[in-house]
């Protein structure tokens, strides 16, 4: 049925009236004078005043007016202090209220002196940041640390040495054979770091990476049988500063520069692996996969790379200060898949600060007095506030050495979902400060004292595997003072024989709770191989020989070991004389 047409009368009566939208074209704010707007703005709180600056250019200028912020500054920072002064509060009450001429500015009177133009908004922000403890942190290197004169690395019975006086040299420890050398010291740059790619290096082939003071690095290959070196790659200089640490696992390379920049490279179209070594060709420029910049310098620090079934993990372990809570150790992992794409970056830290923060809170609350063993208490406080002297990380073991004669070992758990560090265990046994320590992924560790005359070997796997899975405060406290690991250490020591001038070595098997000065109950001979001097002239033929008389060290540096040998870089005569001491356990 067709719809009936509306009549004209109906249309006049029932025509719907649509509500029109109102537009306010009148700008109420623009008609106000600047003086009136400034008067209104002076009553607004600071956070509203800051928001008004984003309305328009006019309001940006008016809301930032110096007189407005001068009144805000006086109301927050001057008036409360003036009211607390008895004389001003009674005799000159009007002076505590803001007036551009009559206000009492107290110690801030230098800001209102004649002839001085003060940016009151900046001054307000400055005082506000001081009151909240908010600031930006920058670091200025006023003096560069001295570059070590000798860089040493150890791999499968061979020692690689490099310093500013000599070239890159390789030695075989078993028979003291000098294998070869190559020129690796640049004309305008000094070597600062050295690394061996353990993933592709063998007993017949070594891949080396040298970092320099100008931020560049070079990669060398050496064929042990022919004593031939080949330069594979030379990276140009960088503005990031000297390279302090390098870790490499082909095709990945991790560098840490002196300006706190961590860079991860990958050689995309480099040569393929052939027979577990690089083919004889030159590497092309690597791709920069990731770059991390720290806000402050961390020392000591160690970097490493390890491969997994899912990809590669780049790690950096470092120590940092937590104000009243002493020094702590952090670990950051950068995860990448097999194609070099970054998956995630995660950070973990040692749980020791939980115990320390709990102690700080407990000390601040009134509690009944108790009898304290001052010897244990002072030792604990000294350990909390002691900065680590060295760090070593070989997954899953993280080892830190301290100048208070102790070490501390942690177990790291790293999965696809999380990264955690269990509560640490303290290691006792050294009779002097520990300058360096190295740990393997199988739980064996070697530590050396600051003078280099006390070397100890530790077996950590059994002790940590039983009781270090939890990182709670209660579990840490249940292990005793400081979480002492009840394990044994082996002390390696050189002593002169009574019947001749030869040197024999023995180790002392001692429990950690025994007196370090007590006589040892085990004396088994070890083979002392000798010392390699590193600071003789290139023209001196004895550089390829080994001294038969042991040198008394004054300080120790680099330390490394494998299943058969332990090597230590020692210093004498204030660091001018350096030599490597080798211990053979075969």
C-alpha positions in Angstrom: 0.0 0.0 0.0 1.5 3.4 -1.0 2.4 5.8 1.7 0.0 8.8 2.1 1.4 12.1 1.0 1.6 14.7 3.8 -0.7 17.6 3.5 0.7 21.1 3.3 -1.0 22.0 6.6 0.5 19.1 8.3 3.9 20.0 7.1 3.6 23.4 8.5 2.5 22.2 11.9 4.7 19.1 12.3 7.9 20.2 10.6 10.7 19.0 12.9 13.1 21.7 14.1 16.7 20.5 14.1 18.8 21.8 16.9 21.6 24.0 15.5 25.1 23.7 16.9 26.4 26.7 18.6 29.9 28.0 17.8 31.6 30.3 20.2 33.8 32.4 18.1 34.6 34.8 21.0 38.1 34.3 22.5 37.7 35.3 26.1 41.5 35.0 26.8 42.7 37.1 23.9 40.8 40.1 25.0 42.5 40.1 28.4 45.5 42.3 28.8 48.9 40.8 29.6 48.9 42.4 33.1 45.6 40.8 33.9 46.7 37.4 32.6 49.9 37.6 34.6 47.8 38.4 37.7 45.7 35.3 37.1 48.7 33.1 36.4 50.3 34.2 39.7 47.6 32.4 41.6 48.1 29.1 39.8 50.2 26.2 41.3 53.5 25.4 39.6 52.3 22.3 37.7 49.4 24.3 36.2 51.7 27.1 35.3 53.9 24.7 33.4 50.9 23.3 31.5 49.8 26.9 30.5 53.1 27.3 28.7 51.9 24.7 26.1 48.7 26.6 25.2 50.1 29.2 22.8 53.1 31.3 22.1 51.6 34.1 24.1 51.0 32.0 27.1 54.4 30.4 26.8 55.9 33.8 27.3 53.5 35.0 30.0 53.6 31.7 32.0 57.4 31.9 31.9 57.5 35.5 33.2 60.4 36.1 35.5 58.3 38.0 38.1 55.7 35.1 38.3 58.5 32.6 39.0 60.2 35.0 41.4 57.1 35.0 43.5 56.9 31.1 43.3 60.5 30.9 44.3 60.0 33.1 47.3 56.8 31.4 48.5 58.5 27.9 48.5 62.1 28.4 49.4 62.4 31.8 51.2 59.1 32.4 53.1 59.1 29.0 55.0 62.6 29.7 56.3 61.9 33.3 57.1 58.9 32.3 59.2 61.0 30.0 61.3 63.3 32.9 62.4 61.8 34.3 65.6 62.9 37.9 65.1 61.4 38.2 61.6 58.2 36.5 62.6 57.5 39.0 65.4 58.9 42.3 64.4 58.7 42.2 60.6 55.8 40.0 59.7 55.1 41.9 56.5 58.6 41.0 55.2 57.6 37.4 55.1 55.0 38.2 52.4 56.2 38.6 48.9 56.8 42.1 47.6 59.2 42.9 44.9 60.8 45.6 47.0 60.0 44.8 50.7 60.5 41.1 50.8 63.2 39.7 53.1 65.4 37.4 51.0 67.8 36.2 53.7 70.7 34.2 52.2 69.2 34.6 48.7 69.7 38.3 48.6 72.4 37.9 46.0 69.7 36.9 43.5 68.0 40.3 43.8 71.0 42.6 43.8 71.0 45.6 41.5 72.6 45.0 38.2 71.9 41.2 38.3 69.4 39.6 36.0 68.1 36.3 37.4 66.3 33.6 35.4 63.8 32.8 38.2 62.3 29.8 36.4 65.7 28.2 36.1 66.5 29.1 39.7 63.3 27.5 40.8 64.0 24.4 38.9 67.5 24.3 40.3 66.3 24.5 43.9 63.5 22.0 43.2 65.9 19.4 41.9 68.1 19.9 44.9 65.2 19.3 47.2 64.2 16.2 45.4 67.6 14.8 44.7 67.0 14.8 41.0 70.0 15.4 38.8 71.8 14.3 35.6 75.1 12.5 36.0 78.1 13.1 33.8 81.6 11.8 34.2 84.8 13.6 33.2 88.0 11.7 32.8 90.7 13.9 34.4 93.4 11.4 34.0 93.7 8.2 31.9 94.9 5.1 33.7 98.3 3.8 32.6 98.0 1.3 29.7 99.4 -2.1 30.8 102.8 -2.7 29.2 102.0 -6.4 28.5 98.9 -8.2 27.3 98.8 -11.9 27.9 96.4 -14.7 26.8 96.7 -18.4 27.2 95.2 -21.2 24.9 95.9 -24.9 24.8 99.5 -24.8 26.1 100.5 -21.6 24.2 100.9 -18.1 25.6 100.4 -15.0 23.4 102.1 -11.8 24.6 101.8 -8.2 23.3 103.1 -4.9 24.6 104.3 -1.6 23.3 107.9 -2.7 23.2 107.5 -6.0 21.4 105.3 -7.5 18.7 102.6 -10.0 19.0 104.4 -13.2 20.1 103.4 -16.8 20.7 105.2 -19.3 22.9 104.7 -23.0 23.6 104.9 -23.7 27.3 105.7 -27.4 27.2 109.2 -27.0 25.8 109.7 -23.2 26.0 109.7 -22.9 22.2 109.2 -19.4 20.7 106.8 -20.0 17.8 106.6 -16.7 16.0 105.7 -13.0 16.0 104.0 -10.4 13.9 103.9 -6.6 13.9 100.7 -5.6 15.7 101.7 -2.3 17.3 100.4 0.6 15.2 102.4 3.7 14.5 99.8 6.0 16.0 98.0 3.7 18.4 98.9 1.5 21.4 97.3 -2.0 22.0 95.0 -2.0 25.0 93.3 -5.4 24.8 93.8 -8.9 23.5 91.4 -11.8 22.9 91.6 -15.4 21.5 88.6 -16.9 19.8 88.4 -20.2 21.7 85.5 -21.4 19.5 87.6 -21.8 16.3 91.2 -21.8 17.7 92.9 -25.2 18.1 96.4 -26.4 18.9 97.4 -25.8 15.3 95.5 -22.6 14.6 94.9 -19.5 16.6 92.6 -16.6 15.8 93.5 -13.4 17.7 91.8 -10.0 18.1 93.8 -6.9 19.2 92.1 -3.7 20.4 93.8 -0.4 20.3 93.8 3.0 22.1 92.2 4.8 19.2 89.1 2.5 19.1 90.2 0.3 16.3 90.8 -3.5 16.3 92.5 -6.1 14.1 92.1 -9.8 13.6 95.0 -12.1 13.0 95.3 -15.8 12.2 98.4 -17.9 13.0 99.3 -21.3 11.7 101.3 -22.9 14.5 103.1 -25.4 12.2 104.5 -22.8 9.9 104.6 -19.9 12.4 102.9 -17.7 9.9 100.6 -14.8 10.8 97.9 -13.5 8.5 95.9 -10.3 9.1 92.2 -11.0 8.4 90.6 -7.7 9.2 91.4 -4.1 10.4 88.6 -2.0 11.8 89.0 1.8 11.5 89.5 4.1 14.5 86.4 5.0 16.6 85.4 8.1 18.6 84.4 5.8 21.5 87.9 5.7 22.9 90.3 2.9 23.7 89.0 -0.7 23.6 89.4 -2.0 27.1 87.9 -5.5 26.7 87.2 -7.9 23.7 85.4 -11.2 23.5 84.9 -13.1 20.2 83.1 -16.2 19.0 83.1 -16.2 15.2 81.2 -14.6 13.5 80.4 -12.4 16.6 82.7 -9.9 18.2 82.0 -8.0 21.4 84.0 -4.8 22.4 83.9 -2.6 25.4 85.4 0.9 25.0 86.7 3.3 27.5 83.7 5.7 27.2 81.5 2.9 28.5 80.1 1.7 25.1 79.4 -2.0 24.6 79.3 -2.9 20.9 78.3 -6.2 19.3 79.4 -6.9 15.7 78.8 -9.7 13.3 80.7 -10.6 10.2 77.8 -11.1 7.8 79.5 -12.2 4.6 82.8 -13.4 6.1 84.5 -16.7 5.1 83.0 -20.0 6.0 84.5 -22.3 8.5 86.6 -25.1 7.1 88.1 -27.7 9.4 87.2 -25.7 12.5 89.1 -22.6 11.3 88.7 -19.7 9.0 89.5 -20.0 5.3 92.5 -18.1 4.1 90.7 -14.9 3.0 90.1 -11.4 4.2 87.0 -10.6 6.3 84.6 -7.9 5.1 83.3 -5.2 7.3 81.1 -6.4 10.1 77.6 -5.2 10.9 76.9 -3.5 14.2 74.1 -5.4 15.8 73.7 -3.6 19.0 75.3 -0.8 21.0 74.8 -0.1 24.7 76.0 2.9 26.6 76.4 3.0 30.4 75.8 6.2 32.4 78.8 5.6 34.6 82.1 3.8 34.6 82.1 0.3 36.0 85.3 -1.4 37.3 86.1 -4.2 37.4 84.2 -5.5 34.3 84.4 -8.6 32.1 82.7 -9.4 28.8 82.0 -12.8 27.2 80.1 -14.4 24.4 78.6 -17.9 24.4 76.5 -19.8 21.8 73.3 -21.7 22.4 70.9 -23.8 20.4 68.7 -20.7 19.9 71.5 -18.2 19.1 74.2 -16.2 20.8 74.3 -14.5 24.2 76.6 -11.5 24.8 77.3 -10.9 28.5 78.9 -8.2 30.6 79.5 -8.5 34.3 80.4 -5.4 36.3 80.5 -4.0 39.9 78.8 -0.9 41.1 78.3 1.0 44.4 74.9 1.2 46.1 75.7 4.1 48.5 75.2 2.8 52.1 74.7 -0.8 50.9 78.2 -1.2 49.6 79.3 -2.7 46.4 77.2 -5.0 44.3 77.7 -7.1 41.1 75.4 -6.8 38.1 75.1 -9.1 35.0 73.5 -8.1 31.7 72.7 -10.4 28.8 72.0 -9.5 25.2 70.1 -12.4 23.5 70.2 -12.8 19.7 68.8 -15.5 17.4 70.8 -17.4 14.8 70.3 -14.7 12.3 71.7 -11.9 14.5 68.4 -10.4 15.4 68.1 -9.0 18.9 65.5 -10.9 21.0 65.8 -9.2 24.4 68.2 -7.6 26.9 67.9 -8.5 30.6 69.7 -7.6 33.8 70.3 -9.4 37.1 72.2 -8.5 40.2 73.6 -10.4 43.1 71.1 -10.6 46.0 73.6 -9.5 48.6 72.1 -6.0 48.7 68.8 -7.5 50.1 70.7 -8.7 53.2 72.5 -5.4 53.5 69.3 -3.3 53.1 67.6 -5.5 55.7 70.5 -4.9 58.1 70.2 -1.1 57.5 66.5 -1.1 58.3 67.0 -3.4 61.3 69.7 -1.1 62.7 67.4 1.9 62.4 64.7 0.3 64.6 65.1 0.2 68.4 65.9 -3.3 69.5 67.3 -4.9 72.6 71.1 -4.9 73.0 72.9 -8.1 72.2 76.4 -9.4 72.6 78.3 -8.9 69.3 81.5 -10.7 68.2 83.4 -7.6 67.1 85.9 -9.6 65.1 83.1 -11.1 62.9 81.1 -7.8 62.8 84.1 -5.8 61.7 85.0 -8.4 59.1 81.4 -8.4 57.7 81.2 -4.6 57.5 84.6 -4.4 55.8 83.5 -7.0 53.3 80.3 -5.1 52.5 82.1 -1.9 51.8 85.0 -3.5 49.8 85.2 -3.0 46.1 86.0 -6.2 44.1 89.5 -6.3 42.6 88.5 -8.6 39.7 85.6 -10.4 38.1 85.5 -13.6 36.2 82.4 -15.1 34.5 82.1 -18.5 32.8 78.5 -19.6 32.8 77.1 -20.6 35.2 79.9 -19.4 37.6 80.5 -15.8 38.6 83.6 -15.2 40.7 84.7 -12.0 42.5 87.9 -11.4 44.4 88.4 -8.9 47.2 91.3 -7.2 48.9 90.2 -8.5 52.3 91.7 -12.0 51.5 88.4 -13.5 50.4 86.6 -14.4 47.2 82.9 -14.8 46.5 81.3 -17.2 44.0 77.8 -17.0 42.6 75.7 -19.4 40.4 73.9 -17.8 37.5 70.6 -19.3 36.1 69.9 -18.2 32.5 66.9 -19.6 30.6 64.8 -18.3 27.8 62.5 -16.6 30.2 64.6 -15.2 33.1 68.1 -14.4 34.4 68.8 -14.8 38.1 71.9 -14.9 40.3 71.8 -17.0 43.5 73.2 -16.1 46.8 76.9 -16.0 46.9 79.3 -18.1 49.0 82.5 -16.6 50.5 85.8 -18.4 50.0 88.5 -18.2 52.7 92.1 -19.3 52.5 94.3 -16.5 51.2 96.5 -14.7 53.8 96.7 -11.5 51.8 94.5 -9.5 49.4 93.4 -11.3 46.2 94.3 -9.4 43.1 92.8 -11.7 40.5 90.9 -14.9 39.9 89.7 -17.0 37.0 86.9 -19.6 36.9 86.0 -22.2 34.3 82.5 -23.3 33.2 83.2 -26.6 35.0 83.6 -25.0 38.4 87.4 -25.0 38.8 88.9 -21.6 39.9 92.4 -20.3 40.4 93.1 -17.2 42.5 96.3 -15.3 43.1 97.3 -12.9 45.9 98.1 -9.2 45.3 101.9 -10.0 45.5 101.7 -13.1 43.4 103.2 -15.4 45.9 100.0 -17.2 47.0 98.1 -19.2 44.4 95.1 -21.3 45.3 93.0 -23.7 43.3 89.3 -24.2 44.1 86.7 -26.8 43.2 83.3 -25.0 43.3 80.9 -27.3 41.5 80.0 -29.6 44.4 79.7 -26.8 47.0 77.3 -24.7 44.9 75.3 -27.4 43.5 73.8 -28.4 46.8 72.7 -25.2 48.5 72.8 -22.1 46.3 69.6 -22.5 44.4 67.8 -20.0 46.5 68.5 -16.2 46.7 66.4 -15.4 49.8 67.7 -13.6 52.8 66.8 -16.5 55.1 68.8 -19.0 53.1 71.8 -16.6 53.0 71.7 -16.2 56.7 71.5 -19.9 57.4 74.9 -20.5 55.8 76.7 -18.6 58.6 78.5 -15.4 58.7 78.7 -14.1 55.1 77.6 -17.4 53.6 80.8 -19.3 53.9 81.3 -22.1 51.4 82.6 -25.2 53.2 85.1 -26.3 50.6 88.8 -27.0 50.4 91.4 -25.0 48.6 94.8 -26.1 47.1 97.7 -23.8 47.6 100.4 -23.8 45.0 103.8 -22.5 46.3 107.4 -22.4 45.1 110.1 -23.3 47.7 113.8 -23.9 47.3 115.0 -27.4 47.8 117.6 -28.1 50.5 119.8 -30.4 48.5 120.3 -28.3 45.3 119.4 -25.1 43.6 116.5 -26.5 41.7 113.0 -25.5 42.4 110.2 -27.9 43.3 106.6 -27.0 43.9 104.1 -28.5 46.3 100.5 -27.8 47.1 98.9 -27.5 50.5 95.5 -29.1 51.0 93.8 -27.1 53.7 90.2 -26.8 54.9 88.8 -23.2 54.8 88.2 -23.1 58.6 91.8 -24.1 59.4 94.5 -21.6 60.5 96.2 -20.3 57.3 99.5 -20.2 59.2 99.3 -23.8 60.4 101.8 -26.3 58.9 100.5 -28.2 56.0 99.7 -31.9 56.0 100.4 -32.7 52.4 103.6 -32.2 50.4 103.4 -33.5 46.8 105.9 -32.3 44.2 104.7 -30.5 41.1 106.7 -29.5 38.1 107.9 -25.9 38.1 108.4 -25.0 34.5 110.0 -21.6 34.7 109.6 -17.8 34.2 109.3 -16.0 30.8 110.7 -12.4 31.0 108.7 -10.0 28.9 110.7 -6.7 29.0 114.0 -7.5 27.5 115.2 -5.9 24.2 114.3 -7.4 20.9 118.0 -7.8 20.2 118.6 -9.9 23.3 118.7 -13.6 22.3 117.8 -14.7 25.8 114.3 -13.5 25.2 113.6 -16.9 23.8 115.0 -18.6 26.9 113.5 -19.4 30.2 115.0 -18.4 33.5 115.9 -21.3 35.8 115.8 -19.3 39.0 112.4 -18.1 40.2 111.8 -14.4 40.6 110.2 -13.0 43.7 107.1 -11.2 42.5 105.9 -7.9 43.8 102.5 -7.9 42.2 100.3 -10.2 40.1 98.1 -9.6 37.1 96.7 -11.9 34.5 96.0 -15.5 35.5 94.8 -18.4 33.3 94.8 -22.2 33.5 93.6 -25.4 31.8 93.6 -29.0 32.8 97.4 -29.2 32.9 98.9 -25.8 33.6 98.5 -22.5 35.4 100.2 -19.3 34.3 100.4 -16.0 36.2 101.7 -12.6 34.9 103.9 -11.2 37.7 105.4 -7.7 38.1 108.6 -6.5 39.8 110.4 -3.2 40.2 107.3 -1.1 40.2 105.9 -2.8 37.1 108.9 -2.2 34.9 109.8 -5.9 34.9 107.1 -8.4 33.9 107.3 -12.1 33.5 105.0 -15.1 33.3 105.3 -17.9 35.8 104.1 -21.3 34.6 103.0 -24.3 36.7 102.8 -27.7 35.1 100.7 -30.3 36.8 101.5 -33.2 34.5 
